[in-house]
Amino acid sequence: MYVILVYDVGEQRVAKMPPILRKYLKHVQRSVFEGNITPADMERMKKEIVTVIDKDSDTVRIYIFRSEDAMKTEVIGVDTLPTNIF
């Protein structure tokens, strides 16, 4: 499955999120990660996230697609995740 994960967490927890998420997804903007992930890795990632966030004040949104082909991405400005490496 392909996911886009967006988070908004408190200042004291914000530095803890990227190291967790980089294990599973690509960092595309400050609080935005995306990429292909297996269901097992998704569950592992969510368990790690829950250990960091405050469920009463933080938000993590995960948009799930069946595949990368099932979505279209349009970028205006600098693309931080270029698809063409040549």
ZATOR-523000 format. One record per residue (C-alpha): x, y, z. Coordinates in pm, whole numbers, padded with zeros to 5 digits, always signed. Layout:
<atoms>
@px->X	py->Y	pz->Z
...
</atoms>
This chain:
<atoms>
@px->+00000	py->+00000	pz->+00000
@px->+00108	py->+00360	pz->-00052
@px->+00060	py->+00610	pz->+00230
@px->+00094	py->+00981	pz->+00295
@px->+00143	py->+01060	pz->+00663
@px->+00102	py->+01412	pz->+00801
@px->+00154	py->+01504	pz->+01164
@px->+00106	py->+01800	pz->+01395
@px->+00259	py->+01734	pz->+01737
@px->+00367	py->+01946	pz->+02031
@px->+00700	py->+02127	pz->+02021
@px->+00857	py->+01899	pz->+02282
@px->+00775	py->+01588	pz->+02073
@px->+00830	py->+01714	pz->+01719
@px->+01197	py->+01603	pz->+01701
@px->+01102	py->+01247	pz->+01795
@px->+00879	py->+01188	pz->+01494
@px->+01121	py->+01198	pz->+01195
@px->+01355	py->+00924	pz->+01323
@px->+01059	py->+00689	pz->+01362
@px->+00898	py->+00774	pz->+01030
@px->+01222	py->+00764	pz->+00827
@px->+01247	py->+00393	pz->+00903
@px->+00932	py->+00335	pz->+00700
@px->+00868	py->+00629	pz->+00465
@px->+01037	py->+00908	pz->+00266
@px->+01052	py->+01255	pz->+00423
@px->+00901	py->+01495	pz->+00167
@px->+00827	py->+01808	pz->+00371
@px->+00864	py->+01923	pz->+00733
@px->+00585	py->+01711	pz->+00875
@px->+00494	py->+01504	pz->+00569
@px->+00615	py->+01153	pz->+00486
@px->+00508	py->+00919	pz->+00208
@px->+00591	py->+00588	pz->+00048
@px->+00511	py->+00223	pz->+00000
@px->+00470	py->+00025	pz->+00321
@px->+00365	py->-00328	pz->+00406
@px->+00072	py->-00385	pz->+00641
@px->+00312	py->-00532	pz->+00900
@px->+00540	py->-00227	pz->+00885
@px->+00236	py->+00001	pz->+00905
@px->+00136	py->-00163	pz->+01234
@px->+00493	py->-00137	pz->+01369
@px->+00510	py->+00230	pz->+01270
@px->+00176	py->+00310	pz->+01434
@px->+00284	py->+00138	pz->+01757
@px->+00600	py->+00353	pz->+01763
@px->+00402	py->+00671	pz->+01692
@px->+00167	py->+00604	pz->+01981
@px->+00462	py->+00591	pz->+02221
@px->+00561	py->+00948	pz->+02125
@px->+00242	py->+01147	pz->+02073
@px->+00000	py->+01294	pz->+02323
@px->-00338	py->+01157	pz->+02208
@px->-00518	py->+01451	pz->+02370
@px->-00337	py->+01724	pz->+02177
@px->-00143	py->+01579	pz->+01879
@px->-00267	py->+01467	pz->+01538
@px->-00131	py->+01211	pz->+01294
@px->-00323	py->+01158	pz->+00969
@px->-00246	py->+00865	pz->+00740
@px->-00392	py->+00864	pz->+00389
@px->-00388	py->+00511	pz->+00250
@px->-00391	py->+00418	pz->-00120
@px->-00390	py->+00071	pz->-00270
@px->-00083	py->+00163	pz->-00472
@px->+00120	py->+00460	pz->-00584
@px->-00055	py->+00431	pz->-00921
@px->-00391	py->+00498	pz->-00752
@px->-00300	py->+00860	pz->-00680
@px->-00172	py->+01160	pz->-00869
@px->+00077	py->+01405	pz->-00721
@px->+00115	py->+01759	pz->-00844
@px->+00395	py->+01980	pz->-00710
@px->+00412	py->+02357	pz->-00737
@px->+00756	py->+02492	pz->-00653
@px->+01056	py->+02280	pz->-00552
@px->+00993	py->+01906	pz->-00558
@px->+01168	py->+01763	pz->-00254
@px->+01112	py->+01410	pz->-00380
@px->+01218	py->+01409	pz->-00746
@px->+01107	py->+01109	pz->-00948
@px->+01373	py->+01150	pz->-01217
@px->+01725	py->+01091	pz->-01083
@px->+01901	py->+01148	pz->-01418
</atoms>
